Amino acid sequence: MSERQEKYVAVRFEQTNKAYTFSCGDMPLNVKDKVVVETKRGTEIGEVISQPTEESGLTADMEVKPVLHVATEEELEAYRQNKIEAKNAKKVAQEEADELGLMMNFITAEYTLDRSKITLTYLADNRVDFRELLKKLASRLRCRIDLRQVGARDKAKMVGGIGVCGRELCCSKFIDEFERISINMAKNQLLALNIAKLSGHCGALMCCLRFEDDTYKELRRGLPKLNARVEYEGDSYHVTSMNVMDRTCKLENRETTLYLTLDDLMKKGKFKKANEKEGNAQPQNNDE
């Protein structure tokens, strides 16, 4: 008799909008099934977002907890009731924090399935001494209290919204972990460095700059930099504009403005190499 092959599914939780891997054995699960799992916070209900697979995608030393079972109607009703009660608990937490003069802005509240614990996330500019608040909340809510401070990006992910592109925010749609974003990523896209326009709902640089960066780097490979001096059909110009997505550029000098395709520029233009200094560089033809 062959050994049973373990299978895994990805489960997403509503409040955090993050997906985690759980083992499911030979349990017949489908996408959108609601399942009961054990997490670090306690027993919770999540939604299956992948078909069972034999590959976990995790390293060998990472702990994988099992799916306990498909949620029953009673558990789903308890989950719905917990969401209502959690909203009231968030109001209570905000009232108590305001009364104590604590600069805390509560964002979310979530009970575990058995209501033995509630996790409250809040936004604050600095660290907060919430020891007195914990006592008051434990007395009023009568369960274990977990207070978690989050940043502006986490808040945007939890609250959600529509970006300037007209689509759902990337952070709340599919990004699980935040990565560092730099202004150089905007430069790689040849964008105007207007921080207000480059910032998302959270006030930080937009996440799309990060996951689009590799594509723009590849599209710009071998191209001249903006303001580079180019010789084209016997005249000298500067590259004043480029659009790497539609493969067009603009060349200008005092007398003339040219609109070209990047393919035409690379075929017929002569420009100095990136590692050569202005003044002593010899024009190079890209066909050579």
Disulfide bonds with the S-S distance in Angstrom:
none
